[in-house]
Amino acid sequence: MSETEKNKQNGTELEDLTASGKSRTTIEGVDMNADDWVEQAAAKTHAAEGEDYVKLDRGVLTVNQLNYFLNSMPMELTYADDNNQFLYYNHMDDHDDMLAPRYPKQAGDPLSAVHPPRAVEHVQEVINMLRTGKTDVVRMRVPFTGPDVFLMHYYKAMHDENGDYAGVNEYVLDLMPTIKWFLAKTGQKLVDDPDAMSGASLRDKPQADGGSSASVSDKKEEKVDETSGASVNESEEKKPVVEEKPVAQPQVDETSGASIND
């Protein structure tokens, strides 16, 4: 049974990843697929920039300060709105140095343009779970990214001041530096536990629940898909780990970063 058939059987609505709808904040009159969407959209809306001040919930920053702040985050951040349009990513690293590579020209694209076809149905399911409140967070480990990497993708539902769904905050980070720091500071060690489903083991093996184990062995690094820093081995589909509410966990393709498949 295909994912589409499963979704229909489970009563799950398929998300429109082409962003053909309209959000209250959609910038109209600008081609979403334009390479210079950011520049066109900024001109269209007379957006604040540079040393212009922006009032936030508990602070006032210039646009430059806000960029400094977001680009210094120890993780890669992506913002997709409730119309499934990819609006922003923090430019903490250039494309070749990112965990989930993105290109500047992709900002503004519909999500259908920044995922390979094989990932679309899984992305639709995850977003719908967040939109409908079935869960507030989806966590997914990217397997086989090398012996010294524990790469995680998190998908967090965003809500406006009225509690309505406002889009997805996707953040990507490598947990291994934190794990190593913790072990060095505490003097503790991680030991292999073959009976553990997702224990604190550094053995790199696929976990049915998204897993929390990585490898410290000299495992040959597997080719990684540029679209999200995920494995290109299509058989390695992982179940996301969801929080808040005990719902059935969908099979989610690792390739799920907001980035184009070249």
C-alpha positions in Angstrom: 0.0 0.0 0.0 1.4 3.4 -1.0 1.8 6.3 1.5 -1.0 8.1 -0.3 -3.4 5.2 0.2 -2.3 4.8 3.9 -2.9 8.5 4.5 -6.4 8.4 2.9 -7.2 5.2 4.9 -6.1 7.0 8.1 -8.0 10.1 7.3 -4.9 12.2 6.9 -5.2 15.1 4.6 -2.4 15.6 2.1 -0.5 18.9 2.4 -0.3 21.1 -0.6 3.5 21.6 -0.9 3.2 23.8 -4.0 2.1 26.7 -1.7 -0.7 27.4 -4.1 -2.9 28.7 -1.3 -2.6 32.0 0.6 -1.5 32.9 4.1 -2.3 36.2 5.8 1.4 37.0 5.4 1.8 35.7 1.8 3.7 38.3 -0.3 1.7 38.4 -3.5 2.9 39.6 -6.9 6.3 38.0 -6.6 7.3 34.7 -8.3 8.0 32.2 -5.5 10.5 30.4 -7.7 12.5 33.5 -8.6 16.2 33.2 -7.6 16.0 36.8 -6.2 12.7 36.3 -4.4 14.2 37.8 -1.2 15.2 41.0 -2.9 11.9 41.3 -4.8 9.8 40.5 -1.8 11.7 43.0 0.4 11.2 45.7 -2.2 7.5 44.9 -2.6 6.9 45.1 1.1 9.4 47.9 1.9 10.9 45.5 4.4 13.1 46.8 7.2 16.8 46.2 6.7 20.3 47.0 7.9 20.1 49.4 10.8 16.3 49.6 10.8 14.9 48.6 14.2 12.4 45.8 14.7 10.3 45.5 17.8 10.1 41.9 19.0 8.2 40.3 21.9 10.8 41.2 24.5 13.3 43.3 22.8 14.2 45.8 20.1 16.9 44.9 17.6 18.2 46.2 14.3 17.8 43.9 11.3 21.6 43.5 11.3 21.6 42.5 15.0 18.8 40.0 14.4 20.8 38.4 11.6 23.9 38.3 13.8 21.9 36.6 16.5 20.2 34.0 14.3 23.4 33.2 12.3 25.3 32.5 15.6 22.8 29.8 16.6 24.5 26.4 17.1 22.1 24.9 14.7 20.7 25.3 11.2 17.2 26.9 11.3 14.6 26.9 8.5 11.2 28.6 8.5 8.3 27.4 6.4 5.0 29.2 6.8 1.5 27.7 7.1 1.1 27.9 3.3 4.1 25.6 2.9 6.4 28.2 1.5 10.1 28.1 2.4 10.7 31.6 3.6 14.0 31.7 5.5 17.1 29.9 6.7 19.9 31.2 8.9 23.1 31.7 7.0 25.5 30.4 9.6 27.5 28.5 7.0 27.8 28.4 3.2 26.2 25.6 1.2 29.1 23.2 1.2 29.6 23.5 4.9 26.0 23.0 6.0 24.6 19.8 7.6 21.5 20.2 5.4 22.7 22.2 2.4 20.6 25.1 1.1 21.2 27.7 -1.5 20.3 31.4 -1.1 18.1 31.3 -4.3 15.8 28.7 -2.6 14.3 31.2 -0.1 10.7 31.8 -1.2 10.3 28.5 -3.0 7.3 26.2 -2.3 8.3 23.2 -0.4 7.6 21.0 -3.4 10.6 22.6 -5.1 13.0 22.0 -2.3 12.4 18.3 -1.7 13.1 15.3 -4.1 10.0 13.5 -5.3 10.6 10.5 -3.1 10.4 12.6 0.0 7.2 14.5 -0.8 4.6 12.2 0.7 6.6 11.8 3.9 7.0 15.6 4.2 3.3 16.0 3.7 2.5 13.6 6.5 4.9 15.2 9.0 3.6 18.7 8.3 0.0 17.5 8.6 0.7 16.0 11.9 2.0 19.3 13.1 -0.8 21.4 11.5 -3.5 19.2 13.0 -2.0 19.1 16.5 -1.4 15.3 16.4 2.0 16.2 17.8 4.0 19.3 18.4 7.5 18.0 17.6 8.8 15.4 15.2 12.4 14.2 15.7 14.4 12.3 13.1 17.9 11.0 13.1 19.8 10.9 9.8 21.6 7.5 9.8 25.1 6.7 8.4 26.6 10.1 8.3 30.0 9.0 9.4 31.5 7.6 12.7 31.8 11.0 14.3 28.4 12.6 13.6 25.0 12.2 15.2 22.8 14.3 13.0 19.3 15.2 14.0 16.4 16.9 12.3 13.7 18.4 14.4 10.3 19.7 13.2 8.5 22.0 15.6 5.0 23.4 15.0 4.8 27.2 15.3 1.7 29.1 16.5 0.5 32.7 16.3 -0.8 34.8 19.2 -4.2 33.1 18.9 -2.7 29.6 19.0 -3.3 28.9 15.3 -0.8 27.0 13.3 1.8 29.3 11.8 4.2 27.0 10.1 7.2 24.7 10.8 10.5 25.5 12.5 13.0 22.9 11.3 16.3 22.9 13.1 19.2 20.6 12.3 22.2 19.9 14.5 25.0 17.4 15.1 24.7 16.2 18.7 28.1 14.5 18.8 30.1 17.6 20.0 27.7 17.9 23.0 27.9 14.2 23.7 31.7 14.3 23.7 31.8 17.4 25.9 29.5 15.7 28.4 31.6 12.5 28.5 34.8 14.5 28.9 33.4 16.6 31.7 31.7 13.8 33.7 34.3 11.0 33.0 31.5 8.8 32.0 31.5 6.4 29.0 29.0 5.1 26.6 28.9 1.4 26.3 27.3 -0.9 23.7 24.0 -2.4 24.8 22.8 -4.8 22.1 19.4 -5.2 23.9 18.7 -1.5 24.0 16.1 -0.2 21.6 17.4 3.4 21.7 19.7 3.6 24.7 22.8 5.7 25.2 25.0 3.6 22.9 27.3 4.9 20.3 26.8 1.9 18.0 25.7 3.0 14.6 22.7 0.9 13.7 19.3 1.9 12.4 16.6 2.2 15.1 12.9 1.7 14.5 12.1 4.7 16.7 14.5 7.1 15.0 17.2 5.8 17.3 19.6 7.6 19.5 22.8 5.7 18.7 25.8 6.6 16.6 29.0 4.9 15.8 32.5 5.3 17.3 33.9 2.5 15.1 35.8 3.1 11.9 32.7 2.7 9.8 33.1 3.7 6.1 31.1 6.9 5.6 28.1 6.4 3.4 27.3 8.8 0.5 25.0 11.5 1.8 22.2 13.2 -0.2 22.9 16.9 -0.6 19.2 17.7 -0.2 19.3 17.3 3.5 22.5 15.7 4.6 20.5 12.5 4.6 21.4 9.1 3.3 20.6 8.4 -0.3 19.9 4.8 0.5 16.1 4.8 0.0 15.8 1.6 2.1 16.9 3.5 5.2 13.6 5.2 5.8 13.2 6.1 9.4 10.2 6.6 11.7 10.1 10.0 13.3 10.0 10.3 17.0 6.9 12.4 18.0 6.2 14.0 21.3 3.2 15.3 23.3 0.5 12.9 22.0 0.8 9.1 21.5 -0.1 8.8 17.8 0.9 6.4 15.1 4.3 7.3 13.8 4.6 7.6 10.0 7.5 6.4 7.9 9.4 9.5 7.1 12.1 9.8 4.5 15.4 11.1 5.8 15.6 13.5 2.9 13.6 16.3 4.4 15.7 19.4 4.6 14.5 22.5 2.8 16.9 22.1 0.0 16.8 21.3 -3.7 17.8 18.0 -5.2 20.4 18.8 -7.8 
